[in-house]
Amino acid sequence: MTEPSRLDLRQLPTFQTRRLILRAFLPQDAPDVQRLAGERAIAATTASIPHPYPDGVAEAWIAAQPELRARAESLVFAVTQLQDGRLIGAVGLGLRLEHSHAELGYWIGHPYWGHGYCTEAAAEILRFAFETLRLHRIYAVHFAGNPASGRVMQKLGMRFEGRRRQHILKWGRFEDLDGYALLLPEYELAQSS
């Protein structure tokens, strides 16, 4: 078993699932990131994506990813369609290697909602987190008003851990956050059955 703190995370691996390729973001992805993440429907379901989405933010965010990987803080994958390479979203891990855990985060562009892409991408990232990084715990949160995100977490086998009441101030309104998590032994048990 490789200890997470000893992994070289500078190079992001590429993964293929049944319908998707998960890869590092490239500078040429910036216009698609701005277009997809810039939709109000996406910003409304996330704590950190702005709306309107300012010019230059996507470029700066993509440019920051290699340094975040090198510091073992964050691993973010572009979610692209296998068939045509079209960018449809992002999935990633906010790492806390000293605690052997990470926060799972994701967004899928509004035109691609309802097709199971988020669950498919997140399942592959969970596999990577537990089987390669050997993390002990993966957790995720969603706005209580976004139950579709919670259904993704449930499909991944994550367990509900509770609600943080009025935890995030978004657009002048306090939002509740629902939290889920999955532990390595739970993941391994599910994989063996």
Backbone as a ProteinNet text record, in pm:
[ID]
protein_1_A
[PRIMARY]
MTEPSRLDLRQLPTFQTRRLILRAFLPQDAPDVQRLAGERAIAATTASIPHPYPDGVAEAWIAAQPELRARAESLVFAVTQLQDGRLIGAVGLGLRLEHSHAELGYWIGHPYWGHGYCTEAAAEILRFAFETLRLHRIYAVHFAGNPASGRVMQKLGMRFEGRRRQHILKWGRFEDLDGYALLLPEYELAQSS
[TERTIARY]
84	0	88.3	62.1	134.4	68.6	148.5	91.6	55.3	-64.9	-106.8	-5.2	62.7	156.6	280.3	303.1	421.5	391.3	268.8	232.5	276.8	316.2	348.2	220.4	162.6	33.4	46.6	169.7	187.2	123.2	130.7	69.9	-65.5	-169.7	-304.3	-328	-369.6	-399.2	-522.9	-539	-659.4	-734.7	-867.2	-951.2	-1057.6	-1091.7	-1202.5	-1307.6	-1431.5	-1545.3	-1625.4	-1741.3	-1823.3	-1853.3	-1879.7	-1918.5	-1832.1	-1733.9	-1661.3	-1510.2	-1440.9	-1296.8	-1280.8	-1205.3	-1173	-1025.1	-993.7	-857.1	-829.4	-703.6	-666.4	-731.9	-761.7	-811.1	-697	-729.6	-634.5	-672.7	-576.3	-610.4	-724.5	-730.3	-835	-975.1	-983.8	-1114.6	-1181.6	-1107.7	-1159.4	-1291.9	-1309.7	-1438.9	-1556.4	-1534.5	-1642.1	-1668.9	-1563.2	-1583.1	-1664.6	-1627.8	-1701.3	-1847.2	-1869.8	-2006.6	-2090.3	-2035.2	-2112.2	-2125.5	-2013.2	-2017.4	-2083.3	-2083.3	-2141.3	-2293	-2355.7	-2502.4	-2550.4	-2653.9	-2708.7	-2745.8	-2796.8	-2837.7	-2720.1	-2600.2	-2481	-2437.2	-2424.5	-2381.7	-2477	-2605.8	-2705.3	-2689	-2621.6	-2608	-2468.7	-2383.1	-2246.5	-2213.7	-2120	-2081.3	-1982.7	-1904.5	-1793.5	-1796	-1888.4	-1892.7	-1973.3	-1912.3	-1981.5	-2082.2	-2176.6	-2267.6	-2299.1	-2280.8	-2225.8	-2079.3	-2036.5	-1902.1	-1809	-1718.5	-1637	-1536.4	-1507.2	-1402.2	-1270.4	-1192.9	-1061.7	-1060	-1173.8	-1178.1	-1148.9	-1205.8	-1181.8	-1034.8	-974.6	-833.2	-746.4	-775.1	-697.2	-717.2	-839	-868.8	-794.8	-797.5	-726.8	-575.9	-523.1	-379.5	-333.6	-422	-386.8	-382.5	-443.5	-456	-322.4	-221.3	-94.8	-29.4	-34.2	24.7	-54	-186.8	-269.1	-241.2	-219.1	-181.9	-44.7	50.8	187.3	191.2	104.1	96.6	4.5	-48.2	-138.8	-259.5	-314	-432.3	-559.5	-547.4	-667.2	-634.3	-723	-714	-846.9	-847	-971.6	-960.2	-1061.5	-1066.7	-1174	-1140	-1240.3	-1321.2	-1451.6	-1540.8	-1577.3	-1535.2	-1560.5	-1630.1	-1706.9	-1775.8	-1676.6	-1683.5	-1596	-1616.3	-1739.7	-1774.5	-1711.6	-1714.9	-1669.4	-1572	-1535.4	-1441	-1498.8	-1628.5	-1693.7	-1686.4	-1642	-1638.1	-1779.9	-1813.8	-1949	-1949.3	-1831.1	-1830	-1695.3	-1699	-1577	-1608.2	-1507.1	-1517.9	-1381	-1378.1	-1247.3	-1248.9	-1128.7	-1106.3	-1029.4	-1082.6	-1007.5	-937.4	-806.6	-729.2	-688.5	-692.7	-633.5	-558	-441.5	-367.1	-321.8	-297.8	-256.3	-364.8	-489.2	-601.6	-652.8	-588.6	-627.4	-773.6	-813.5	-948.6	-951.2	-1064.1	-1082.1	-1229.6	-1255.1	-1392.2	-1414.2	-1517.1	-1557.7	-1643.6	-1613.2	-1694	-1715.5	-1823.6	-1854.9	-1956.6	-1954.9	-2063.6	-2068.8	-2188.5	-2213.4	-2296.3	-2258.3	-2330.8	-2478.7	-2561	-2706.8	-2758.1	-2704.3	-2756.2	-2734	-2648.8	-2613.5	-2671.6	-2758.2	-2822.1	-2916.2	-2933.6	-3032.8	-2988.5	-2859.3	-2809.5	-2716.3	-2696.9	-2610.9	-2462.8	-2426.1	-2284	-2213.1	-2280	-2217.3	-2186.3	-2282	-2260.7	-2148.7	-2146.8	-2043.5	-1904.1	-1891.5	-1761.7	-1719.8	-1811	-1778.2	-1743.3	-1808.4	-1775.4	-1631.3	-1585.5	-1447.5	-1348.5	-1383.9	-1296.9	-1293.2	-1405.9	-1404.8	-1313.2	-1321.6	-1235.6	-1088.1	-1052.7	-917.1	-877.2	-965.9	-935.9	-910.1	-990.7	-975.9	-871.3	-869.3	-782.2	-640.1	-623	-489.5	-433.4	-509.2	-461.8	-467.2	-550.9	-568.3	-613.1	-702.6	-760.4	-857.2	-877.8	-964.4	-1109.5	-1129	-1264.1	-1281.1	-1396	-1435.6	-1569.8	-1579	-1704.7	-1747.1	-1873.5	-1928.4	-2046.2	-2073.5	-2189.2	-2266	-2394.3	-2475.9	-2576.5	-2619.3	-2726.2	-2850.5	-2918.2	-3038.2	-3143	-3141.8	-3234.8	-3195.4	-3089.9	-3043.5	-3041.3	-3158.7	-3162.9	-3101.9	-3092.9	-3031.5	-2886	-2815.7	-2677.4	-2670.4	-2764.4	-2770.9	-2797.6	-2879.3	-2904.8	-2777.9	-2692.3	-2563	-2483.7	-2475.9	-2400.1	-2456.6	-2588.7	-2651.6	-2619.8	-2624.3	-2592.5	-2448.3	-2360.7	-2220.6	-2198.7	-2304.1	-2293.4	-2254.9	-2253	-2218.5	-2333.7	-2298.7	-2398.1	-2425	-2553.4	-2592.8	-2539.1	-2474.2	-2416.6	-2481.9	-2561.9	-2629.9	-2641.8	-2712	-2738.2	-2673.8	-2599.2	-2545.4	-2644.8	-2719.7	-2827	-2772.8	-2825.7	-2792.1	-2640.6	-2569.5	-2423.4	-2356.9	-2421.7	-2364.7	-2457.2	-2397.3	-2473.3	-2453.6	-2558.8	-2553.1	-2657.6	-2611.4	-2700.3	-2800.3	-2748.4	-2831.2	-2921.8	-2907.2	-2993.9	-2906.4	-2938.5	-2864.7	-2914.5	-2820.1	-2850.7	-2804.5	-2889.2	-2849.9	-2761.4	-2664.1	-2579.1	-2603.1	-2628.9	-2640.8	-2508.9	-2460.6	-2331.6	-2341.2	-2256.3	-2247	-2100.7	-2074.3	-1936.4	-1934.4	-1817.9	-1792.1	-1652.4	-1639.9	-1511.5	-1452.9	-1321.8	-1253.5	-1308.1	-1326.7	-1380.5	-1520.2	-1602.7	-1736.6	-1726.8	-1635.3	-1613.7	-1567	-1469.2	-1414.8	-1520.3	-1604	-1711.3	-1809.9	-1845.5	-1938	-1877.7	-1746.7	-1681.8	-1671.1	-1665.3	-1649.7	-1783.2	-1893.7	-2024.4	-2088.7
-118.4	0	124.5	214.8	341.8	440.5	503.3	604.7	726.4	784.4	900	1013.1	1035.5	1147	1124.4	1001.5	970.1	962.9	987.5	981.4	1106.6	1088.5	1202	1240.1	1350.6	1391.6	1500.1	1528.1	1634.9	1600.4	1473.9	1428.9	1366.1	1422.5	1370.2	1253.3	1138.7	1026.8	1056.3	980.7	986.8	856.7	865.9	747.6	741	620.6	597.8	513.8	558.4	481.5	437	385.9	336.1	444.6	568.5	676.1	800.5	799.9	923.4	904.4	1014.4	1025.4	1132.6	1100.3	1196.1	1227.8	1355.3	1396.8	1532.2	1572.9	1705.7	1812.7	1925.6	2039.1	2097.9	2143.5	2205.6	2351.8	2437.6	2578.8	2598.3	2513.4	2528	2490.2	2436.8	2406.2	2530.2	2639.1	2757	2809.3	2824.3	2874.2	2783.6	2651.3	2558.8	2564.2	2578.1	2591.8	2716.9	2828.9	2952.4	2939.7	2879	2863.9	2772.1	2655.7	2558.2	2598.8	2630.1	2666.5	2802.1	2884.1	3016.7	3020.8	2907.7	2905.9	2925.9	3002.8	3030.1	2900.5	2801.7	2674.8	2603.8	2619.2	2556.8	2636.5	2766.5	2850.7	2838.4	2821.1	2812.8	2688.1	2586.4	2460.9	2442.1	2542.9	2531.8	2650.1	2627.5	2733.5	2831.7	2786.8	2870.9	2916.1	2869.5	2913.4	3042.9	3147.8	3276.7	3284	3375.3	3409.4	3557.6	3633.3	3589.2	3546.6	3465.7	3408.5	3504	3571.7	3675.7	3620.3	3698.6	3663	3645.2	3547	3521.7	3427.9	3406	3318.9	3174.5	3126.3	2987.3	2966.2	3060.2	3049.3	3043.9	3131.5	3135.4	3007.9	2958.4	2835	2716.3	2704.5	2595.1	2607.6	2728.2	2750.2	2717.4	2729.7	2702.4	2553.2	2470	2327.8	2255.3	2274	2201.2	2231.1	2354.7	2390.3	2327.6	2326	2262.5	2112.8	2050.2	1908.1	1888	1971.4	1958.2	1973.3	2056.9	2075.7	1973.1	1878.5	1773.4	1832.4	1940.1	2003.1	1966.3	1947	1928.6	1851.8	1760.2	1687.3	1705.1	1781.1	1810.1	1755.8	1680.8	1617	1681.5	1703.6	1742.6	1617.5	1630.6	1520.7	1543.9	1452.3	1465.9	1340.8	1358.4	1244.6	1160.6	1030.3	938	948.1	959.6	956.5	1070.1	1192.3	1307.7	1399.9	1367.3	1449.3	1578.3	1597	1721.8	1734.3	1849.7	1878	1895.3	1823.5	1835.2	1873.2	1874.4	1909.8	1886.7	1877.3	1858.5	1771.2	1696.7	1615.8	1616.1	1619.9	1625.1	1595.9	1600	1573.2	1689.1	1744	1836.7	1753.7	1746.1	1652	1708.1	1622.3	1646.5	1519.4	1502.3	1377.5	1349.9	1455.3	1433.5	1363.6	1371.8	1304.4	1185.8	1158.3	1049.4	1061.3	1184.3	1201.7	1309.4	1313.7	1412.1	1444.9	1565.8	1606.7	1588.1	1513.9	1493.4	1611.8	1666.1	1773.9	1751.3	1804.3	1784.4	1886.4	1910.1	1980.4	1927.9	1920	1877.2	1986.7	2024.5	2129.1	2095.4	2197.2	2179.8	2098.4	2115.5	2035.3	1884.7	1845.5	1704.2	1643.1	1717.7	1665.4	1550.7	1460.2	1354.3	1234.3	1224.3	1111.7	1019.7	1045.8	962.9	989.9	1097.3	1126.7	1157.8	1230.3	1269.5	1146.2	1055.7	933.9	850.5	839.2	760.7	819.1	949.8	1014.8	1005.6	1034.4	1033	892.5	790.3	652.4	618.9	666.7	641.4	715.1	834.4	910.1	845.5	791.7	717.9	596.4	524.3	407.2	449	555.4	608.3	648.7	718.4	767.2	652.2	547.4	436.7	334.6	301.5	193	238.1	358.5	407	498.5	601.2	692.9	631.3	529.3	459	553.8	645.9	734.3	655.1	702.3	632.8	680.1	806.9	863.8	962.8	952.3	1049.8	1106.4	1236.7	1299.8	1400.8	1438.6	1535.1	1605.1	1725.6	1800.9	1856.3	1880.2	1945.9	2036.5	2138.6	2223.8	2136.4	2152.3	2073.3	2094.5	2210.9	2240.4	2179.9	2099	2032	1880.4	1818.6	1676	1585.7	1631.3	1548.4	1518.3	1615.4	1592.2	1490	1495.2	1396.3	1256.5	1246.2	1114	1056.4	1142.2	1095.1	1034.2	1103.5	1054.8	921.5	911	786.1	672.3	698.5	594.5	547.6	634.3	599.2	516.2	497.9	421.8	505.7	637.6	725.3	729.6	745.5	747.3	890.5	919.4	1050.7	1068.9	1182.7	1209.1	1325.7	1402.7	1510.4	1636.8	1731.2	1859.6	1971.8	2057	2179.8	2290	2331.7	2427.4	2566.4	2626.8	2763.8	2786.4	2695.6	2693.5	2782.3	2803	2879.9	2996.7	3114.1	3230.3	3240.3	3216.2	3217.6	3315.6	3418.7	3518.6	3576.4	3607.8	3672.4	3579.5	3449.7	3351.6	3244	3206.8	3100.1	2964.5	2878	2745.8	2638.1	2535.9	2417.8	2329.6	2261.5	2165.6	2026.5	1930.6	1791.4	1721.3	1644.9	1579.7	1428.4	1371.1	1226.2	1186.6	1059	1010.1	859.9	814.3	672.5	643.8	535.6	494.7	381.5	370.5	265.8	126.5	86.3	-49	-68.4	36.1	27.9	10.6	86.1	74.2	-67.6	-117.4	-250.3	-359	-344.9	-442.2	-441.7	-322.3	-311	-370	-354	-406.7	-558.2	-616.6	-762.1	-835.5	-763.2	-830.7	-828.8
0	0	0	-93.4	-100.3	-5	78.6	166.5	83	106.3	25.5	25.6	136.9	144.9	58.4	11.5	-68.5	-218.2	-257	-398.2	-472.1	-596.8	-683.2	-757.7	-719.6	-775.3	-881.4	-924.5	-1022.5	-1156.8	-1195.7	-1321.3	-1291	-1344.8	-1322.6	-1417.1	-1366	-1456	-1540.2	-1645	-1728.6	-1710	-1695.9	-1675.6	-1783.9	-1823	-1914.8	-1844.8	-1852.6	-1802.9	-1925.3	-1901.3	-2012	-2115.3	-2068.4	-2160.1	-2151.6	-2062.4	-2031.7	-2033.2	-2054.5	-2029.8	-1921.8	-1816.6	-1711.5	-1726	-1744.1	-1774	-1711.2	-1717.1	-1669	-1757	-1696	-1773.7	-1855.1	-1974.8	-2066.5	-2087.7	-2123.1	-2145.4	-2245.9	-2347.2	-2449	-2397.7	-2275	-2214.8	-2156.5	-2142.5	-2071.9	-2127.5	-2260.5	-2308.3	-2270.8	-2273.5	-2235.8	-2086	-2005.3	-1860.8	-1832.8	-1895.7	-1871.3	-1915.3	-2030.4	-2081.8	-1992.3	-1955.7	-1878.1	-1731.6	-1666.9	-1525.2	-1505.5	-1610.9	-1601.8	-1601.6	-1627.7	-1624.2	-1481	-1466.4	-1332.5	-1260.9	-1332.7	-1271.3	-1206.1	-1260.8	-1201.8	-1080	-1095.3	-983.9	-865.1	-892.1	-785.7	-699.4	-750.3	-676.2	-616.9	-626.3	-574.9	-484.6	-394.7	-301.4	-363.4	-463.3	-506.4	-652	-731.9	-872.2	-880.7	-937	-942.6	-1057.9	-1042.5	-1152.4	-1141.1	-1246.9	-1375.5	-1360.9	-1456	-1453.8	-1528.7	-1457.9	-1522.1	-1623.4	-1723.4	-1819.7	-1745.1	-1787.4	-1729.9	-1611.1	-1547.2	-1428.8	-1467	-1575.6	-1617.4	-1650.6	-1721	-1756.2	-1630.4	-1534.8	-1410.3	-1329.2	-1324.4	-1249.5	-1310.2	-1442	-1509.4	-1487.2	-1498.3	-1480.5	-1338.5	-1240.7	-1100.7	-1068.2	-1151	-1117.3	-1098.9	-1185	-1163.1	-1028	-985.3	-855.6	-740.5	-750.7	-647.2	-639.1	-755.1	-756.3	-693.8	-731.8	-679.6	-527.9	-474.1	-328.2	-262.5	-342.9	-293.7	-221.5	-279.9	-222.2	-296.6	-428.4	-509	-636.6	-672.6	-799.8	-871.4	-979.2	-1051.2	-1193.1	-1233.3	-1364.3	-1450.8	-1576.3	-1675.6	-1708.7	-1708.6	-1747.3	-1892.9	-1979.3	-2122.6	-2174	-2280.3	-2340.3	-2419.6	-2402.4	-2472.9	-2623.6	-2665.2	-2807.3	-2887.4	-2832	-2911	-2837.6	-2714.4	-2638.4	-2584	-2596.7	-2552	-2399.8	-2351.1	-2208.2	-2157.1	-2047.8	-1992.7	-1844.7	-1779.7	-1638.3	-1573.7	-1441.5	-1362.8	-1242.2	-1199.1	-1077.9	-1012.3	-880.2	-817.1	-669.5	-613.7	-473	-411.2	-304	-220.3	-114.7	-121.5	-41	94.6	193.6	326.2	362	299.7	313	455.4	533.8	672.1	754.5	706.2	772.2	690.2	576.4	486.5	442.3	411.1	357.8	249.8	180.3	73.7	60.6	12.9	-18.5	-167.7	-201.6	-339.8	-383.3	-501.1	-556.2	-704.5	-756.9	-898.3	-946.3	-1074.9	-1144	-1286.4	-1337.6	-1476.1	-1541.4	-1661.9	-1733.8	-1748.7	-1735.5	-1737.9	-1857.1	-1979.4	-2091.2	-2074.4	-1979.2	-1962.1	-1835	-1767.1	-1646.5	-1683	-1588.2	-1601.7	-1683.4	-1713.5	-1793.4	-1715.1	-1586.3	-1503.5	-1517.6	-1589	-1608.5	-1476.9	-1389	-1263.1	-1178.6	-1166.9	-1089.8	-1150.3	-1282.4	-1351	-1325.9	-1338.2	-1316.6	-1170.5	-1079.5	-936.9	-889	-942.9	-904.6	-941.7	-1056.8	-1098	-1007.5	-965	-875.6	-737	-691.7	-564.6	-574.1	-684.3	-704.5	-694.5	-763.1	-760.2	-617.7	-549.3	-414	-317.1	-326.4	-233	-277.6	-404.5	-450.1	-482.5	-531	-566.2	-457.6	-421.5	-318.4	-179.1	-163.1	-35.6	75.7	40	140	227	348.3	442.5	435.4	398.9	404.3	289.9	221.5	120.4	164.8	166.5	206.7	101.1	106.9	11.6	77	30.7	79.4	-40	-17.8	-120.3	-52.9	-125.2	-75	-57	55.5	81.1	-28.4	-89.8	-198.1	-331.3	-333.5	-455	-430.6	-418.7	-385.1	-492.1	-616.3	-721.3	-687.5	-630.6	-591.2	-478.3	-387.5	-280.5	-333.5	-437.9	-498.2	-559.3	-616.9	-667.9	-552.7	-441.1	-326.5	-275.8	-272.7	-229	-325.2	-455.2	-554.3	-542	-494.8	-474.9	-348.8	-270.8	-147.2	-26.9	-44.8	66.4	166.3	292.2	399.5	444.5	467.2	517.6	658.6	684	815.8	888.7	817.4	887.2	805.2	863.7	798.3	878	807.4	866	833	931.3	908.5	879.3	773.1	732.6	733.9	671.3	676.9	571.5	459.1	347.7	315.3	299.4	253.1	102	28.2	-118.3	-168.4	-236.5	-296.8	-196.6	-76.5	24.3	102.1	81.9	150.1	213.9	338.3	404.7	356.3	320.4	267.2	364.1	381.1	457	370.1	432.8	363.7	421.1	333.7	373.7	345.5	443.1	430.5	422.1	336.6	316.8	323.5	354.2	352.8	328.2	285.4	264.8	316.6	394.5	449.7	366.9	368.1	292.8	324.1	450.5	474.6	414.9	415.9	356.3	204.7	144	-0.2	-35.7	38.5	10.5	28.2	129.3	152.1	35.8	-12.1	-124.7	-251.5	-271.3	-389.9	-388	-267	-255.8	-262.3	-251.4	-252.7	-390
[MASK]
+++++++++++++++++++++++++++++++++++++++++++++++++++++++++++++++++++++++++++++++++++++++++++++++++++++++++++++++++++++++++++++++++++++++++++++++++++++++++++++++++++++++++++++++++++++++++++++++++

